[in-house]
Amino acid sequence: MDYTIKKLHQKHKSHILDFGNQLYGASVLNLGMRDVFNSVFFIFSPDEAGKIDYDFVLPAGDYLSFYYQGNYRQSYEKILEVIDHARGNGLRLLGDPFEIYEIDNRDTIITEQFLTEIQVRIATV
């Protein structure tokens, strides 16, 4: 993942002055496979996005969101928990879940302090 993020940073380096403060995430490719991602992406503000040649935009809508702290090894189980929660509450998923790395190895070397947000778009009732 770090290699992919560095390549993405190179593509957008004229828009990212401080890579350490740039928010990024990854979209899960297949829930049957651990730690396999469809895409890695940066999150830009609406002002910045107008100046960037981006590959995709997260669609507007309602998102189910869940935060967890600690090591990334728990990510797979946490994503499954989010999906189970959504289905158990009658929510229809619209797309793949993705992670946003709020606090990661650019911020601290203490893995217990990592903060990851899992989001998945859901249909509104």
Contacts in CASP RR format, 6 or more apart in sequence:
PFRMAT RR
TARGET T0000
AUTHOR 0000-0000-0000
METHOD contacts of the structure
MODEL  1
MDYTIKKLHQKHKSHILDFGNQLYGASVLNLGMRDVFNSVFFIFSPDEAG
KIDYDFVLPAGDYLSFYYQGNYRQSYEKILEVIDHARGNGLRLLGDPFEI
YEIDNRDTIITEQFLTEIQVRIATV
1 26 0 8 1.000
1 37 0 8 1.000
1 40 0 8 1.000
4 40 0 8 1.000
5 24 0 8 1.000
5 40 0 8 1.000
8 24 0 8 1.000
8 40 0 8 1.000
8 41 0 8 1.000
8 42 0 8 1.000
9 16 0 8 1.000
9 19 0 8 1.000
9 22 0 8 1.000
9 42 0 8 1.000
12 42 0 8 1.000
12 52 0 8 1.000
15 44 0 8 1.000
15 48 0 8 1.000
15 51 0 8 1.000
15 52 0 8 1.000
16 22 0 8 1.000
16 42 0 8 1.000
19 106 0 8 1.000
20 106 0 8 1.000
20 107 0 8 1.000
22 42 0 8 1.000
23 42 0 8 1.000
23 43 0 8 1.000
23 100 0 8 1.000
23 101 0 8 1.000
23 102 0 8 1.000
24 40 0 8 1.000
24 41 0 8 1.000
24 42 0 8 1.000
24 43 0 8 1.000
24 100 0 8 1.000
24 101 0 8 1.000
25 40 0 8 1.000
25 41 0 8 1.000
25 42 0 8 1.000
25 43 0 8 1.000
25 98 0 8 1.000
25 99 0 8 1.000
25 100 0 8 1.000
25 101 0 8 1.000
26 37 0 8 1.000
26 38 0 8 1.000
26 39 0 8 1.000
26 40 0 8 1.000
26 41 0 8 1.000
26 98 0 8 1.000
26 99 0 8 1.000
26 101 0 8 1.000
27 37 0 8 1.000
27 38 0 8 1.000
27 39 0 8 1.000
27 40 0 8 1.000
27 41 0 8 1.000
27 96 0 8 1.000
27 97 0 8 1.000
27 98 0 8 1.000
28 36 0 8 1.000
28 37 0 8 1.000
28 38 0 8 1.000
28 79 0 8 1.000
28 96 0 8 1.000
28 97 0 8 1.000
28 98 0 8 1.000
28 99 0 8 1.000
29 36 0 8 1.000
29 37 0 8 1.000
29 38 0 8 1.000
29 96 0 8 1.000
30 36 0 8 1.000
31 79 0 8 1.000
31 80 0 8 1.000
31 83 0 8 1.000
34 76 0 8 1.000
35 75 0 8 1.000
35 76 0 8 1.000
38 96 0 8 1.000
39 55 0 8 1.000
39 56 0 8 1.000
41 55 0 8 1.000
41 56 0 8 1.000
43 100 0 8 1.000
44 52 0 8 1.000
44 54 0 8 1.000
49 57 0 8 1.000
58 121 0 8 1.000
59 121 0 8 1.000
61 121 0 8 1.000
61 124 0 8 1.000
62 121 0 8 1.000
62 122 0 8 1.000
62 123 0 8 1.000
62 124 0 8 1.000
63 119 0 8 1.000
63 120 0 8 1.000
63 121 0 8 1.000
63 122 0 8 1.000
64 82 0 8 1.000
64 85 0 8 1.000
64 86 0 8 1.000
64 91 0 8 1.000
64 119 0 8 1.000
64 120 0 8 1.000
64 122 0 8 1.000
65 117 0 8 1.000
65 118 0 8 1.000
65 119 0 8 1.000
66 78 0 8 1.000
66 81 0 8 1.000
66 82 0 8 1.000
66 85 0 8 1.000
66 117 0 8 1.000
66 118 0 8 1.000
66 119 0 8 1.000
67 102 0 8 1.000
67 115 0 8 1.000
67 116 0 8 1.000
67 117 0 8 1.000
67 118 0 8 1.000
68 74 0 8 1.000
68 78 0 8 1.000
68 115 0 8 1.000
68 116 0 8 1.000
68 118 0 8 1.000
69 112 0 8 1.000
69 113 0 8 1.000
69 114 0 8 1.000
69 115 0 8 1.000
69 116 0 8 1.000
70 111 0 8 1.000
70 112 0 8 1.000
70 113 0 8 1.000
70 114 0 8 1.000
70 115 0 8 1.000
70 116 0 8 1.000
71 111 0 8 1.000
71 112 0 8 1.000
71 114 0 8 1.000
72 111 0 8 1.000
72 114 0 8 1.000
72 116 0 8 1.000
75 99 0 8 1.000
75 116 0 8 1.000
75 118 0 8 1.000
78 116 0 8 1.000
78 118 0 8 1.000
79 97 0 8 1.000
79 99 0 8 1.000
79 118 0 8 1.000
82 97 0 8 1.000
82 118 0 8 1.000
82 120 0 8 1.000
83 93 0 8 1.000
83 97 0 8 1.000
83 120 0 8 1.000
86 93 0 8 1.000
86 120 0 8 1.000
86 122 0 8 1.000
87 93 0 8 1.000
91 122 0 8 1.000
91 123 0 8 1.000
92 122 0 8 1.000
92 123 0 8 1.000
93 120 0 8 1.000
93 121 0 8 1.000
93 122 0 8 1.000
93 123 0 8 1.000
94 120 0 8 1.000
94 121 0 8 1.000
94 122 0 8 1.000
94 123 0 8 1.000
95 120 0 8 1.000
95 121 0 8 1.000
96 120 0 8 1.000
97 118 0 8 1.000
97 119 0 8 1.000
97 120 0 8 1.000
98 118 0 8 1.000
98 119 0 8 1.000
98 120 0 8 1.000
99 116 0 8 1.000
99 117 0 8 1.000
99 118 0 8 1.000
99 119 0 8 1.000
100 116 0 8 1.000
100 117 0 8 1.000
100 119 0 8 1.000
101 114 0 8 1.000
101 115 0 8 1.000
101 116 0 8 1.000
102 115 0 8 1.000
102 116 0 8 1.000
102 117 0 8 1.000
103 113 0 8 1.000
103 114 0 8 1.000
103 115 0 8 1.000
104 114 0 8 1.000
104 116 0 8 1.000
105 114 0 8 1.000
107 113 0 8 1.000
108 114 0 8 1.000
END
